[in-house]
Amino acid sequence: MYSVHQHWDPLKVCIVGKSYSPKFYDYISDKNIRSVFYKIAEETEEDYQKLIELLTSFNVQILRPDVSDNYTDYLEYGKILPPPMTPRDISAMIGNNFYIDINDLKHSWEKMRGVDWPVNYPKNFEDIPAFVLDELKSFNFTWRKENLSYNSILKHIEKHSNIIYDKNINSAMTTRVGKDLYFGTSAPFQDTGSVKNKADMLFPEYRCHVVNTEGHTDSSFCPVIPGLIVSLEDLPSYELTFPNWEVVYLPNQSWDQVLPFLQLKEKNYGKWWVPGQELNNDFTNFVEKWLTHWVGFVEETVFDVNMLVIDQKNVVCNNYNQKVFDAFARYGITPHIINFRHRYFWDGGLHCITSDVHREGTMQNYFPERG
């Protein structure tokens, strides 16, 4: 049976995301725009393969989503769904339970029928009138057809006798430290009490904590190994959450130092960036018109803290940082640099584009004084 208790235990099985191939973008008639997507697709897969090569050298088994080259397979409500780039954002192995948010409209309807639907609700999903489907969408029911790309991965996990839960729990928002789970807040002023209550209900065997990150925890701080944290700033009160652990803060990580990004920010408000394409108005307008649901908001993200720990002696990171690497040297950690070049477009760092499914080790209690 697969399990993950601490994200610094030796990594054995890992999902690595997947993007669309260059061929996928053949539908774009404008050669100038199409060539940029070709380049993004080629370089994205090249970087994936560098990461895969590194992980397999540590005997890590790689699982990848299934992706078609036919763009019509991903048309939904007039939009092309984004590729399964960041499995971390929808999945988490916590203990030996796997959580993945795979809802689609059909599943949402099946869960609500008989509860919120009238007596004469349609017997089959295919019989639902189009205007009702539009209403479902307007109520923000999850349309996750793209997550069907994970079907083969789910079957693989089921073969190892793990229970799979269709719940919105992901390891981009959850930090697993043995008996302690740390959950981030997803937005400013979010009610931390409700987050804590939900966590306590779902994970009664753990000590659950809420950290006011206002976004993904893995883009805010990273407990690298027991005793060492890399962080942007003092978001959680580390004296309370990780007493006596060393915290290394990333210096000089401001977007204000990146002039090309500032040029593009005037057009897209800091949502995404493809280096070298800042003045390509055709490409910018295409993304802003058709693919705004693909991109995130990278101005709020510092990917340098978004690291993947292979084991307590090896960590994968995006680039060199002297202060962080000096700390690694003190703890006997070897950093491995994989430059995921288009992280500013896909809004995903090395931790985001992976999801650890199995790590060796058993649950530890790093803070026994908490009872």
Order of alpha helices (4+ residues) and beta strands (2+ residues): beta-alpha-beta-beta-beta-beta-beta-alpha-alpha-alpha-beta-beta-beta-alpha-beta-beta-beta-alpha-beta-alpha-alpha-beta-beta-alpha-beta-alpha-beta
